[in-house]
C-alpha cells in the first residue's frame, strides 16, 4: 500500500516552501535525511568531483513500492505529514515533499528502491525534470539514489559553486551534523573513491567524536547532562581555555535536527560568562530534546533555523547546563618542585620564590628588535619570603638576612607612565619615526588598548592589536628566507585535527611553508609541526593552526589552494589583543617594528592602525583658534 501522498493545497500553502538546491551539500542533506527517516541502520555517501559529477546515497531503510517510487517525485508528496495539525508537531527530519523533485529537476537522477519483503525492486530515471523510465529492477533492500551532472541544465548555479575542496568540506560538515545525533546508525563517506571516514554504529557518541574530530578534541570536552520539567540537554562542551575564533564548531541539535539559533548561542555564551573572552567561541556538541509542540521548524526553506515558544527559559536552561558542567571540572593538579623537600619546609629553611615581570608572549625582543637596539627595560623581580607561624619571615639560607625589593605598581595593574629620555636613555634620534610624524615619544597607554604618543604633528594614537597585526603580516609574507629563517622546534608538535582541517593543511602544505610553517602529514587527521615563523611564539601553536584553518575555510577559498596573503592574514590572529597589558618596552618595540613596515597605516584587514590628532585640531577643540 502506498505511504506517500500528495498534500492538499490547504496544507502545502502553510509550508515554508521554496526548496532550493544551493550546492552539492544541499543534495546530500536531503537524501541522508530521507534515509534516516526511513529507519536506515547504515548510510553510505559516495561523491565524485565535489558532488558535481556524482552523488550517490545508499541506505538499508524501509524502501518504497512501485507507486511510492513515482509519487515521491511529485511536488509536495510526502509520507511525513497528512493533516494540518501535523505541521505543529513535526518529529521527522523531512516533511515538505520538495527535495526529490527539486534535485531531479537539476540533474540526471535515478532511484532504485526495494522493500524488505518484496521479491524485486523498482527503478525510476529522470533527467532535468523530465521523466525517462520506470521499471522493475533488481537491488538490495533499501534505497539507492544517484545524482549525476548536478546543475547540467542550470549553468548559472554551477558557476557560483566554490572550489572542489570547499564544496567537499561543506559536504563533510553536513554529514557531521547528520551523523552526530544518530550514533546508532553507521555512516560512511567516500570522495573520489577514497574512504574519508567510516563510523560504525555505537550506543555511545564518543567513538564518533573521535572519528570526526580526533582524540585531542574529545579529551578537551566535558560531558553535559541536564534536565528540567520540559527540556533535556545532553552532549559535550569545551573545557576552560579551549576556544575558537568562529562559531563554526558550536554544533547544536534540537530533537535530532542540526539547527542555528540565536537563543541557543545566547545560552552557551551566558553559561560560560567571563570564562571566554569576547570574540572567542568554545566548541560544543549539544543535544536539546523538548516537546515538538514547543519548537517551530517550519521557518526556513532549508530548515536551518527554528523558533521556540519560550526562548528565554530555554536560553536559561542551556546556560545552567553549561555552568553545571563547568563546575564539575576537576581542579588542576599542582606540580611541586622536587628540589624542595618536605623536611626542609618543616625545618624552616628558605623556600622563598621569585615573581618576575614577563614580556607579552607575542613579543620576542631578542629576535624582533631592530638594528641591534638593547632589550627594553623590565621591572625587577620580587623576592617574597615564606612567613613562619608568628608572622615573621624565615631567615634566608645563606646569611640570615632578608632582602626586600620594591614592588612596581605596573606588576599589579597600575599604569606606570614612562619617560623614555630619562628612564630608558632613549634619545629623540633613536626613537621610532613613522612617515609624516617625526620621532615618537610614548606618553602612556589607554585602557591597555591604545598607545598614546606625541610626535611632530600632534597626538598619535596607535591601536596595539591592529598595529601588531600589520607587523606580523609583513613579517610572515617575507617567509622563511635567509634573512627571516623559520624557527626549528627542538621537539616537533603532533597536532590532531578534524579530517576536514587535516585535509586542508595537507593540500596547502607548500603555502604554509612559504610563511615559515613546516607541517608534515602523519595520518588522515594528524600533522607534525617541525618549524614555525620567527614572528610567532610556540605557545598554543595548535590553537593558532586551528584558528587559521577555521578562518580560511569559513569564508571559502577562491582557488584550489589558499592564497598566500589570505594565509598570512589569518595567522595574524596570534597578534596581541585589546586589553592585553604591554610594558613600556614592549610598546616601544612595537612602534619600532611599525616604523619598518611598508604600509604601517592599516592592518591586513583594512582597519586603521593610527589616528593622528593634529595640534591645529586640538587648538580648535579647546577654542584657542
N, C-alpha and C positions, 0 to 999 in steps of 0.2 A: 504493500500500500504506500502511496506517495506521502512523504513527510513534508515536502516543500510546497508552499502555496504562494500565489501572487497576492500581495496585500491589497486590500481595497483602498480607494483614493482617500477615504477619511482617515486612514492610518498613515499611509505614505506621506501625506501632506504634513503630518506632525513630526516627521523625522527630519533631523538636521542634515538634509541631503546635500548633494554636490560632491560626491566622491571623486577625488582627483588623484590619479596615479602620478605622483610628482617625480619619482625616481625609482630605480630598482628595489631599494629598501622598502618602498611602499607596497610593492608586489609581494615581497617576502612576508611582510607583516600580515597582509590579508590572508594569504594562503596558509601560513602557520597558525593563525588564529582559528581558521576553519578546521584545521586538523586537530587542534586542542579541543574545540567544541565537539568534534566528532568522537571524542574519547580515545584518541590515539595513545599508545604506550611507547611508540618510537616514531620520531620525525627526522627525516634526512633531507637536507637542503644542499643542492648542487648549483654552483654558479660558474659561468664562463664569461670572460671579458667584462667583469664587474656587473654581470647581470644583463647586459645589453644583448649579448649573443644568446645566452641561455639561463633560465631559472627553472629548476625542477624541484618540486616539493613532494616527497613521498611519505605517506603515513599508513599505519595499520589500524585505522579507526573503523567506524561502523560502515563506511561505504554508502553507495546510493544505488537504487534500482534504475531501470531504463528511463522511467518517467522523470524522476528527480534529476537525473543527469542532464536532461534537456531543460527542465524548469529552472535549474539553478543559474542558467544564463539569461533568464528574463529579468528585466529591471524590477526591483522591489519584490523579488521572490525569495523567501526565506523560511526556514523551519524554526527560527529562534523566537519569534513572537507571532501571536494570532489575533489578539484583541488590543484595543486602545489602552486598557489598564496595564498591559504588559510593558508598555514603554516606561511606566513609572517604577518598575521593579525589574530592571534588566540584570540577569545573572550570567549571561554568556558574553564572550568577547565580541562576537559579531552579532548584528541584529538588523542591519539596514537592507541587505539583499542587493547591494550595488556593486560590491567588489568584483565578483567574477565577470559580469557583463562589461564593466569598465576596463578590466585587464584585457579581455578578449577583443575589445574594440581597438586596441593599440598594439596588437602583437599577433604572432602566429601561435594560436592557442590550441592545446589538445588536453583532453581529460580522459583518464582511464579509471574506472571505479568498479568495485565488486563488493557486494555484501557478503558477510562471513558464511552464511548458509546457502549462498547461491552457487550454482554449478558453473556459471560463466559471468563475465563482467561486461561492461559496455564502454565504448569509446565515442567521444564527440570531438569533432575538429572544427574550429572557427578561425578565420583569417581576417584580421582588420574589421571585426564585427559582422562578417558575412558567414552564414552557416555553410559548411562544406560537406560534412559527413556525420552520420550517427549509425553505429552498427555494433553488434556483439563482438566481444574481444576477450582473449584470454589474459588474465592478470591476477596478481596476488590479492587477497582480501585487503580492503582499504581503498585509498585514492592516490593516484599519481597525476599531478598537474604539471605540464611542461609549457613554458612560455619562451618562445624564441623570437629573436629580432624585435625586441621591445622598441616601440616608437618608430617602427619602419615606415609607417604611413603618416606620422606627425613629426617631420624633421625639426620643427621649431622647438618642440620639447627636448628632443635629443641634443640639440645644440647647446642647451643650457645645463646639461649634465657636467659635473666636475670630473676631475681626473679619475682614472681607474682605481688608484689607491684610496682616494677619498670616498668613492662610491662603495668600495669594498669595506671600508671602515664603517660606513653607515649601516651596511648590511650586518656586519658583525655586531655592532652595538644594538641593532634592532633585535637580533637573536638573543643577546644577553637579556634584554628587557622581557622577552617572551619566555625564556628558559628559567630565569631565576625564580618566578613564583611557582614553578611546576617541577621540582626536583624529582618527582616520581615518574617523569617522562624522560626517555633517552633522547638526546639531541645530538645531531652530527652536522658538521658543515664542511663541504668540500669546495675549494675555489681552484678553478683550472686544473682539476684532477688531483689536487693536493689536499690532504685532510688537515684542516685548520684546527678543529677540536672534535673530540668525541667524548661526550659527557654521559656516562651510564646513569640509569635511574637509581635513585638513592632516597632513603627516607629522611636524610639529613642534608641541609643546604651546604654545609662546609666543603665537602668534596667538590661541588660545582663552583663555589667561590674560588677555591684553589686552582681549578682548571682554567677559569676565565681570567683571574687577576693575580694569581701567584700566592705562594706561601707567605711572603713578607706582608702582603696586603691583609691576609687573614690574621696573621699574628698581631697586627696593629688595630684589630677591631674588638669591640666589646659587645656581648650579647644583650639584646633588649627583650624584655618580657613585661608587658604592662596591660592591664585591662580595667575598664570602668563599666558602668552599667550598660552602655550601648556601643562600646568600641573595644577592640583588642588590637594591640600593637606589638609586633614581633620583628625580629631581624637583627641587624648589627649596625653599630656606629663607631666612628673612629675614636681612638684614644686621644688624650691630650697631646698636642704637638703635631698630629698628622692632619694636614690640610692641603688644599689645592688652590690654584688661582682662578678656578671657574667652578660653576655649579654642576658641571657635566657628570661628576661622579657621585652626585646625590640622587640615587635611584629610589623612587617612591612608587608604591603599588597600592591600589585600592581594590579590594575584592578580586585580586589576581590580575588586575589590569595596570600596566605601567602608565602613569599619568604625570603631568606637570601641573602644579597648583601653588599659587602664592600662599594659600593657607598652610599647606604642608611645609613649605620652605620657611615661613614665618615661625612655625612651631619649632623647627630644628634650630633656627637662629636663637630663639628665646631660650631653648633648652641649654645651649652651650654658653649663652651670656657673654661675659667678658673673657671667657677662656679663649675665644677665637677673635683675632683682630679683624677689623673691618676690611672687606675685600678678599678675605680668605674663606674657603668653604671646606669643612671636613667631609670626607666621603661617608655616605650612609647607604644601607640597603634596608629599607623599612617597608613592612607589610601591614597595611591597615585593613582590618576586617570590620565591617559595620553593616547594618541593615540596608539592603539595596534601595529601600524607600527613602533613605536619608541622603542619597547621593544621586545626582543627575549626570549621566554620561552622554546624554543626547544634546551636547552643546557644540562640539566642534566636529566638522566633517571627518577629520582623521582620528577622532575620539581621543585626542591627547589631553584635552582639558576637561575638567569636571567641576561641578558646583556642589556645595554641601549645604544641607539645610541649616546646620548650626556651626558656622565656620569658627566662631570664637571659641566654643567649647572644644572643638577638635584640635585647634591650634594649642590650647591649654593642655590637652591630653598628650599631644606629641611632645610638647616641651617638658612635661612631667616625666614622660617615658625616657627622654634623653637625660634629664637630670638624675633620675634614679639609676640609670646605667653608669653614668659618670661617677656617682657617689660610691658605687661598688668597685671602682677601680682600685686594685691593690696598691698600697703605698710603695714608693720606690725603695729599693734596697740601699743600705748605707755601706759604703766601702771604707774600711778602717785601714790606716797606714800601718803596715806590718812592722815598721821600724819603731813604732811607739808601743812598748809592751804594757800590759796591764799593771805589772809591778811598778814600773816607772811612774805611772799615773798615780798609783796609790801612795808611793813614796814622796809625792810632791815634787818630782823633777819637772823641769821646764818643758811643757808641751805647748808652748805658745805657737802661734801661726801668723802668717802674713796675708793681708788683704792688699792686692795690687790693683792699681788702676790699669785696665786693659783697653787697648785701642779697639775701635769698632772692627768686627771680623771682616768687613768688606774691604778694609784697607790693610795693605802690607807695605809699610813705609820703606823697608829695605829694598823692595822690588819696584815700588811705584813712584818713589820720589824722583824728581827730575834733576838732572845736571849735578848730581853728587851733593845736593843740599843735605845738611845734617838732619837726623831724625828729629821730629818736633818734640817739644818739652812734654814730659808726662809728669803726673803727680807722684810724690814719693810714696813708698809703701808704708803701711801702718803695722806696727808690731803690737799685738794685743796679748798680754799675759793672761794665763789662767789664774782665777782667783781661788784662794783657799776658803774653807768654811767661815772664817772670821771676816771675809771680805777684803783681806789684804792680798796683793799679788804674790805669787810664789817667787822665790829667788831664782834668778837665771842660773843655768847650769855652770857657766864659766866663772863669773866673778861676783855673783850675788847681787848685781845691780840691775835696775830696770831702766831701760832707755825709752822715753816716750817721744813719739813723733807726732807733730801736729797733723790734724785731720783736715784735708782740703774740703771746703764746702761743696765743691763740684762732685766729689765722690758720692755724696748723698743727695744729689739732685739740685743743689743750689747753684745758680748760674754765676760763674766767675768770668768777668769781662776782662780779657787780657789786653795788655798794652804791648804790641809786638816790637816796638822800638826798644823799650826798656826791659821787658821781661825776657824776650827771646833773642834780643840782639839783632833783629831784622832791620836792615836799612831800607829806605824807600826804593833804592835802585834794584834791590833783590826781591822786592815784593811782587806778587803776581800782577800782571798787567793784561787786561782784556782790551780788544780793539776799541778805541774811542773813549776809554775810561781812565787811562793813566794808571799809575801804581795804586793798588787797592790796599786799604788798611781795615782789617776786621774790627768792628766796634761792638759786636755782640751777636747772639743767636736768639731768634724769637720763636717761642713755642717749640723748640727743638725741631724746627722745620725750615726756617728761613735764616740764612746767613746774612747779616747786615754789615755792609762795608761802605767806607767813604772813598770816593775817587775824585778825579779832577772835574767830573761833570755833575757831581752831587751824591745823592744817596743811592747805593746799589743794593738791590735785594735779590738774593740767589736762592732758588728752590733747591735744597740739597738733594732731594730724590731725582728731580729732573736733570740736575747738573751731573750727578754720578751716572745716570743712565747714558748721557751723551758721552762721558769719558769711557765707560765700559764698551759702548757701541763702537767707537772708533778704534779702541784697542783690539776688540775682537775681530774687526774687519781686517786689521793688519795680519791676523792669523799667526800660525806657527812659523814665522820667518826666522832667519838667523838673528835679526835684531829683536825679536819677540818670541823666544822659544817656548814651547809648551812645557808645563811642569810635569815631569815624570813622577808618578806616585811610587813611593817606596813599597807599599802594599796595594796592589790593584784592588779596586772595589767591584765586587759582584753585585749587580743590581737586578732585582726581579721586577719585571714589568708585566702589564697585561699583554696578551698576544698581539693585540692591535698596536699597542705602543712599541713593542719589540720589533714588529714588522716595519713600522715607520722608521725606527732607528737603523735597522739593517739596510733599508733602501737608501738611506741618506747618510751612511757612514762616511763617505768621502766628503760630503759637505760639512759634517761635524768636524772632520779632520782639518779642513781649511781654517777653521776657527781655533784649533788647538785642542779639540777633544779627540782622544784616541779611544774608540769604542769598538770592541770586537764581540761578535755573537758567540754565546756558549751553548744555547739551546733555543727552542722556539719562543721562550719567554724570559730568557736570562741573557744579560750582556755583561761584559767585563770592561770597566773603565780603567785605563792604564795611564792616561795623561789628561790634563785639563789646562785651559788657558792660564797664563800668568796673572791675568786680571781677576781671576775667580779663586776664592779660597775653597779648601777641601771640605769645610764644614757643610753638612747636609747637601752634598753634591747629588745624592739620589733624588731628593726633593726638587732640586733645580732641574734635573733631566725630566722628571715628571711634568713640571710646570712648562718647560719648553715644548715638549711634545703635545701637551694639552692645549697650549695656546695656538700652536700651528695647526693642529688637526681640528680644533674647534671652528676655525674660520675657513678651513679647506684650502689646500694649495692650488695654485693656478697652473702648475706644471707637475709632471710625474715626480720631480724631486723638489725638495724645499729650496726656496730662494735663499742665497747666502745672506742677504741683508735681513730677510724675514727671520732667519735663524738667529742672527746676532741680536736683532731687536727683541726677540723672545727671551734670549739669555740675559737681557738687562733686568729681568725680574730679581736678580741677585743684588741689585743696587741697594744702597741704604734707603730706608723708608722715612716717611714723615714721622716725626716724634721719636726717631732714633737719636740718642744722645751722642753728639760728636764733641771731642775735646777741641781745644783751640788749635792744637797742632793738626788734627785731622781736617778741620775746616780750612786751615791754611794750605794743607797738602791738596785738598780737593780743588781749591782755586788755582793752584799752580798747574794742576792737570788740565783744568778747563782752558787755561791760557795756551796750552799746546794743542787744543782741538782745532780742527779745520772749520767746523761750524758750531761754535760754542753757544749760540743764542737760542737753540731749541733742542728738545730731547728727540730721540729717534721716532717718537710718536707724534711729533709736531707741536707739543706744548712749549711755551717759552720757559727758558731756564733763568732768565734775568729780567728784572724790571728796574729801569733807571728813572728815579725821580730827580729831575734837574734842580739846580739852585733856583733858577727862574720860577719853576713851578712851586717850590717851597715858599719863595717870597710872595708869590701871588696868593697862595693859600693863607698866609699869615697877614695879608693885607699890607705888605711893605711896598708893593708896586702894583 
